[in-house]
Amino acid sequence: MAELEIPEEYLAGYAQMLAEVAATGRRLTREELTSRRTLGEQAADAGHGLRALVSAHLTAARAAWPAGPASADSVLAAVQQVTDAFAEGFERAQRQAVRQEEAARREFIDDLLYGRSDLGRLAERAERFGLRLSHAHAVAVAEGPTAYEEGDPVPRQVERALISRFGDRSILLTTKDGRLLCIAPGPQEEVLTHFAKQAHAATDGGRVAIGRPQPGPGGVVHSYEEALNVLELAERLELEDPVLRAADLLVYPVLTRDRQAMAELVLAALGPLTTARGGAQPLLDTLTAYFDSGCVAAEAARRLTLSVRALTYRLERIHKLTGANPADPSHRYTLQTAVIGARLLDWPAQEL
């Protein structure tokens, strides 16, 4: 047994059982099988490998094999029962350990992303999962057509792709509220870029938002919140880019920081459009397409499925109602800012 490094305690009573089975042909009792399951759990908790444990049982069976005319079938059946019961206990202990690890991981992630728990204690727990919260971290969040949980095929596929590319680089991949999350050290931008590429493909064209690197234990929370805000922003503005970075969209939080001021701008610049036949929405869509196409009338008309003449008529109507000419650079900035504000505030669907 020494060469297998398996303590004798996990084989206690095994040889005696086999001897009695060989002599009488009896089957193992329920109590004997329960004792094997218990030993299997204890061996798993002690960190021994199942392969070595099974090998130790087979070696013990050979050593205790009866020399007389005993029934080989009875002895082999007993060996099978013992190893099966032992492996069952071992696997039960492993499942319990996995559940405990998953619970600890989920609790840590919830505390980390919601800023709960003492920051010092949180930093200590983070090291268990490969994160050093004293450094800057960035968070990428991916959402697809369905909600995802840890263990689902999509998270596993993305995790395999990251591990095969980067190995263990203090990366934490998890799920939260049906979305995929990747937490990586701030300087390792290539990790989040690769995550975004893999997540976009695995989620059938889902959208990915990447927060800015933020320092300290609270940095993960700030970067995560930035990424969530970017996803919400992308939905409101109907942004088509599959990968969006908070660093590239900082102007939008600035515009909405003073909601009252933005609402006043929208009503002052675009309010008169509500008097048009059909309401403000068609003309607002016209301005959106016109500005998004770089103020190129032909491209804006194509996006709206209009003729250039019809688009030009709409722009003239906007000019007449608002007093601002979308084609005039001196008016364009105010109108475009108001259009962005209207989309952010969901006007005119929502009253301001």
C-alpha positions as CSV (number, residue, x, y, z in Angstrom):
1,M,0.0,0.0,0.0
2,A,2.9,2.4,0.6
3,E,3.7,2.8,-3.0
4,L,0.2,4.1,-3.7
5,E,0.3,6.4,-0.7
6,I,-3.2,5.4,0.4
7,P,-3.5,5.0,4.2
8,E,-4.6,1.7,5.5
9,E,-7.6,3.3,7.3
10,Y,-9.5,3.5,4.0
11,L,-9.2,-0.3,3.6
12,A,-10.2,-1.1,7.1
13,G,-12.1,-4.4,7.3
14,Y,-11.9,-5.0,3.6
15,A,-9.7,-8.1,3.7
16,Q,-12.0,-9.6,6.4
17,M,-15.1,-9.1,4.3
18,L,-13.5,-10.8,1.3
19,A,-12.4,-13.7,3.5
20,E,-15.9,-14.2,4.8
21,V,-17.4,-13.9,1.3
22,A,-14.9,-16.5,0.0
23,A,-15.8,-18.9,2.9
24,T,-19.6,-18.6,2.8
25,G,-20.5,-17.1,-0.6
26,R,-22.7,-14.4,1.2
27,R,-23.3,-10.9,-0.2
28,L,-22.2,-7.8,1.6
29,T,-24.5,-6.4,4.2
30,R,-26.1,-2.9,4.0
31,E,-24.0,-1.8,7.0
32,E,-20.8,-3.0,5.2
33,L,-21.6,-1.0,2.1
34,T,-22.5,2.1,4.1
35,S,-19.1,1.9,5.8
36,R,-17.4,1.8,2.4
37,R,-19.4,4.9,1.2
38,T,-18.3,6.7,4.4
39,L,-14.7,5.8,3.8
40,G,-15.0,7.0,0.2
41,E,-16.3,10.4,1.4
42,Q,-13.4,10.6,3.9
43,A,-10.9,9.8,1.2
44,A,-12.2,12.4,-1.1
45,D,-12.2,15.0,1.7
46,A,-8.6,14.1,2.4
47,G,-7.7,14.8,-1.2
48,H,-6.9,11.3,-2.4
49,G,-7.4,10.4,-6.1
50,L,-10.1,7.9,-7.0
51,R,-7.9,6.1,-9.4
52,A,-5.3,5.4,-6.7
53,L,-8.0,4.4,-4.3
54,V,-9.5,1.9,-6.7
55,S,-6.0,0.5,-7.5
56,A,-5.4,0.1,-3.7
57,H,-8.6,-1.9,-3.4
58,L,-7.7,-4.2,-6.3
59,T,-4.2,-4.7,-4.8
60,A,-5.7,-5.6,-1.5
61,A,-8.1,-8.0,-3.1
62,R,-5.2,-9.8,-4.8
63,A,-3.3,-10.0,-1.5
64,A,-6.4,-11.4,0.3
65,W,-7.5,-13.8,-2.5
66,P,-8.4,-17.1,-1.0
67,A,-6.0,-20.0,-1.7
68,G,-8.7,-22.6,-1.3
69,P,-11.5,-23.7,-3.7
70,A,-13.6,-20.6,-3.0
71,S,-16.0,-19.3,-5.5
72,A,-14.2,-16.7,-7.6
73,D,-17.5,-15.3,-8.7
74,S,-18.6,-14.5,-5.1
75,V,-15.3,-12.8,-4.3
76,L,-15.3,-10.7,-7.5
77,A,-18.9,-9.7,-6.8
78,A,-17.9,-8.5,-3.4
79,V,-14.9,-6.6,-4.9
80,Q,-17.3,-4.9,-7.3
81,Q,-19.8,-4.0,-4.6
82,V,-17.0,-2.6,-2.4
83,T,-15.4,-0.5,-5.1
84,D,-18.8,0.7,-6.4
85,A,-19.9,1.8,-2.9
86,F,-16.6,3.4,-2.2
87,A,-16.7,5.3,-5.5
88,E,-20.3,6.4,-4.8
89,G,-19.2,7.9,-1.4
90,F,-16.2,9.5,-3.1
91,E,-18.3,11.1,-5.8
92,R,-20.9,12.3,-3.3
93,A,-18.2,14.1,-1.4
94,Q,-16.9,15.7,-4.6
95,R,-20.3,16.9,-5.6
96,Q,-20.8,18.4,-2.1
97,A,-17.4,20.1,-2.4
98,V,-18.3,21.5,-5.8
99,R,-21.6,22.8,-4.5
100,Q,-19.8,24.5,-1.6
101,E,-17.3,26.0,-4.0
102,E,-20.0,27.3,-6.4
103,A,-21.9,28.8,-3.4
104,A,-18.7,30.5,-2.2
105,R,-18.0,31.8,-5.7
106,R,-21.5,33.1,-6.2
107,E,-21.5,34.8,-2.8
108,F,-18.1,36.4,-3.6
109,I,-19.3,37.6,-7.1
110,D,-22.5,39.1,-5.6
111,D,-20.5,40.9,-2.9
112,L,-17.9,42.1,-5.5
113,L,-20.4,43.4,-8.0
114,Y,-22.7,45.1,-5.5
115,G,-20.0,46.6,-3.4
116,R,-21.0,44.6,-0.3
117,S,-18.7,43.3,2.4
118,D,-15.7,45.0,4.0
119,L,-13.2,45.9,1.2
120,G,-10.3,44.4,3.1
121,R,-12.0,41.2,3.6
122,L,-13.3,41.2,0.0
123,A,-9.7,41.7,-1.3
124,E,-8.6,38.6,0.7
125,R,-11.4,36.5,-0.7
126,A,-10.6,37.7,-4.2
127,E,-7.1,36.1,-4.1
128,R,-8.8,32.7,-3.8
129,F,-10.3,33.3,-7.3
130,G,-7.1,34.8,-8.8
131,L,-7.9,38.5,-8.5
132,R,-5.7,41.1,-6.9
133,L,-8.1,43.9,-6.1
134,S,-5.3,46.3,-5.2
135,H,-4.7,46.6,-9.0
136,A,-7.0,48.1,-11.6
137,H,-9.6,45.9,-13.3
138,A,-12.0,46.2,-16.2
139,V,-15.2,44.3,-16.7
140,A,-16.8,43.3,-20.0
141,V,-20.5,42.3,-20.1
142,A,-22.1,40.3,-22.9
143,E,-25.8,39.7,-23.4
144,G,-27.5,37.5,-26.0
145,P,-31.0,36.5,-27.1
146,T,-31.4,34.3,-24.0
147,A,-30.3,34.3,-20.4
148,Y,-27.2,32.3,-19.5
149,E,-26.2,30.5,-16.3
150,E,-22.8,29.1,-15.2
151,G,-22.4,25.6,-16.7
152,D,-24.4,26.4,-19.8
153,P,-22.8,25.6,-23.1
154,V,-22.2,29.2,-24.1
155,P,-20.3,30.2,-20.9
156,R,-18.3,27.0,-21.1
157,Q,-17.4,27.6,-24.8
158,V,-16.2,31.2,-24.1
159,E,-14.3,30.1,-21.1
160,R,-12.5,27.4,-23.1
161,A,-11.6,29.9,-25.7
162,L,-10.1,32.3,-23.1
163,I,-8.1,29.6,-21.3
164,S,-6.7,28.2,-24.5
165,R,-5.6,31.6,-25.6
166,F,-4.4,33.1,-22.3
167,G,-4.2,30.3,-19.8
168,D,-4.4,31.5,-16.2
169,R,-4.0,35.3,-16.2
170,S,-6.0,36.2,-13.2
171,I,-9.2,36.2,-15.3
172,L,-12.6,35.6,-13.7
173,L,-15.4,34.5,-16.1
174,T,-18.9,34.2,-14.6
175,T,-22.6,35.0,-15.2
176,K,-24.8,37.5,-13.6
177,D,-28.5,38.2,-14.3
178,G,-28.4,36.1,-17.4
179,R,-25.3,37.9,-18.9
180,L,-21.7,36.8,-19.3
181,L,-19.1,38.7,-17.4
182,C,-15.3,38.8,-17.8
183,I,-13.2,40.5,-15.1
184,A,-9.6,41.0,-16.1
185,P,-6.6,43.1,-15.0
186,G,-6.8,46.6,-16.4
187,P,-3.5,46.5,-18.5
188,Q,-4.7,43.3,-20.2
189,E,-7.0,44.9,-22.8
190,E,-6.4,42.0,-25.2
191,V,-8.2,39.6,-22.8
192,L,-11.4,41.6,-22.9
193,T,-11.1,42.1,-26.6
194,H,-10.9,38.4,-27.2
195,F,-13.7,37.8,-24.7
196,A,-15.9,40.2,-26.7
197,K,-15.1,38.5,-29.9
198,Q,-15.8,35.0,-28.5
199,A,-18.9,36.1,-26.7
200,H,-20.3,37.9,-29.7
201,A,-19.9,34.7,-31.8
202,A,-21.2,32.3,-29.0
203,T,-24.3,34.3,-28.3
204,D,-25.4,34.4,-32.0
205,G,-24.5,38.1,-32.5
206,G,-25.0,39.3,-28.9
207,R,-23.8,42.7,-27.8
208,V,-20.7,43.3,-25.6
209,A,-20.0,46.4,-23.5
210,I,-16.5,47.0,-21.9
211,G,-16.1,49.3,-18.9
212,R,-13.0,51.3,-18.3
213,P,-10.2,50.0,-16.0
214,Q,-10.8,51.2,-12.5
215,P,-8.4,51.0,-9.5
216,G,-8.8,49.5,-6.1
217,P,-11.4,47.0,-4.6
218,G,-14.3,49.2,-5.7
219,G,-12.9,49.4,-9.3
220,V,-14.6,46.2,-10.4
221,V,-18.0,47.6,-9.3
222,H,-17.5,50.9,-11.1
223,S,-16.3,49.2,-14.3
224,Y,-19.2,46.7,-14.2
225,E,-21.7,49.6,-13.7
226,E,-20.2,51.4,-16.7
227,A,-20.6,48.4,-18.9
228,L,-24.2,47.9,-17.8
229,N,-24.9,51.6,-18.5
230,V,-23.4,51.2,-22.0
231,L,-25.7,48.3,-22.8
232,E,-28.7,50.4,-21.7
233,L,-27.4,53.3,-23.7
234,A,-27.0,51.1,-26.8
235,E,-30.5,49.9,-26.6
236,R,-32.0,53.4,-26.2
237,L,-29.9,54.8,-29.1
238,E,-30.2,51.7,-31.2
239,L,-26.5,51.5,-31.6
240,E,-25.5,48.7,-34.0
241,D,-21.9,48.1,-33.0
242,P,-21.5,44.6,-31.5
243,V,-18.7,45.8,-29.2
244,L,-19.0,49.1,-27.3
245,R,-16.5,50.7,-25.0
246,A,-17.4,53.0,-22.2
247,A,-14.3,55.1,-23.0
248,D,-15.7,55.9,-26.4
249,L,-19.2,56.9,-25.2
250,L,-18.3,59.3,-22.3
251,V,-20.1,62.1,-24.0
252,Y,-23.5,60.5,-23.4
253,P,-23.3,60.3,-19.6
254,V,-22.2,64.0,-19.7
255,L,-25.2,64.9,-21.8
256,T,-27.7,63.2,-19.4
257,R,-26.0,64.2,-16.1
258,D,-28.3,67.2,-15.9
259,R,-31.6,65.6,-17.0
260,Q,-33.7,68.7,-16.4
261,A,-31.4,70.8,-18.6
262,M,-31.5,68.2,-21.4
263,A,-35.2,68.0,-21.2
264,E,-35.5,71.8,-21.6
265,L,-33.2,71.6,-24.6
266,V,-35.3,68.9,-26.2
267,L,-38.5,70.8,-25.7
268,A,-37.1,74.1,-26.9
269,A,-35.4,72.7,-30.0
270,L,-37.7,69.9,-31.0
271,G,-41.0,70.7,-29.2
272,P,-42.5,72.4,-32.3
273,L,-42.3,69.1,-34.2
274,T,-45.3,67.9,-32.2
275,T,-47.5,70.2,-34.2
276,A,-46.7,68.4,-37.5
277,R,-49.2,66.1,-39.1
278,G,-48.3,62.6,-37.8
279,G,-46.6,64.0,-34.7
280,A,-43.0,64.5,-34.0
281,Q,-41.7,60.9,-34.4
282,P,-41.4,60.8,-38.2
283,L,-39.5,64.1,-38.3
284,L,-37.3,63.0,-35.4
285,D,-36.5,59.8,-37.2
286,T,-35.6,61.9,-40.2
287,L,-33.1,64.0,-38.2
288,T,-31.7,60.8,-36.6
289,A,-31.0,59.2,-40.0
290,Y,-29.7,62.5,-41.4
291,F,-27.1,63.0,-38.6
292,D,-26.2,59.3,-38.4
293,S,-25.4,59.3,-42.1
294,G,-23.0,62.2,-41.8
295,C,-25.6,64.7,-43.1
296,V,-25.6,63.0,-46.6
297,A,-29.1,63.3,-47.9
298,A,-28.9,60.4,-50.3
299,E,-27.7,58.0,-47.6
300,A,-30.3,59.2,-45.1
301,A,-33.0,58.8,-47.7
302,R,-31.8,55.2,-48.3
303,R,-31.9,54.4,-44.6
304,L,-35.5,55.7,-44.4
305,T,-36.6,54.1,-47.7
306,L,-37.5,57.6,-49.0
307,S,-36.7,59.5,-52.2
308,V,-34.1,62.2,-51.8
309,R,-36.9,64.7,-52.7
310,A,-39.1,63.4,-49.9
311,L,-36.2,63.6,-47.4
312,T,-35.4,67.2,-48.5
313,Y,-39.1,68.1,-48.0
314,R,-39.0,66.8,-44.5
315,L,-35.8,68.7,-43.7
316,E,-37.4,71.9,-45.0
317,R,-40.5,71.2,-42.8
318,I,-38.2,70.8,-39.8
319,H,-36.5,74.1,-40.6
320,K,-39.9,75.8,-40.9
321,L,-41.3,74.4,-37.6
322,T,-38.2,74.8,-35.4
323,G,-36.4,77.7,-37.0
324,A,-33.2,75.6,-37.1
325,N,-31.8,74.4,-40.4
326,P,-30.3,70.9,-40.2
327,A,-28.0,71.6,-43.1
328,D,-26.6,74.8,-41.5
329,P,-23.5,74.0,-39.4
330,S,-24.3,76.8,-36.9
331,H,-27.7,75.1,-36.2
332,R,-26.6,71.5,-36.6
333,Y,-24.9,71.1,-33.2
334,T,-28.0,72.2,-31.2
335,L,-30.3,70.1,-33.2
336,Q,-28.1,67.0,-33.1
337,T,-27.6,67.3,-29.3
338,A,-31.3,67.7,-28.9
339,V,-32.0,64.6,-31.0
340,I,-29.5,62.6,-28.9
341,G,-31.2,63.8,-25.8
342,A,-34.7,62.9,-27.2
343,R,-33.5,59.3,-27.8
344,L,-31.9,59.1,-24.3
345,L,-35.1,60.4,-22.6
346,D,-37.4,58.4,-24.9
347,W,-39.1,61.5,-26.2
348,P,-41.8,62.0,-27.5
349,A,-43.1,58.6,-26.2
350,Q,-42.4,59.8,-22.7
351,E,-43.5,63.3,-21.6
352,L,-40.8,65.6,-20.3
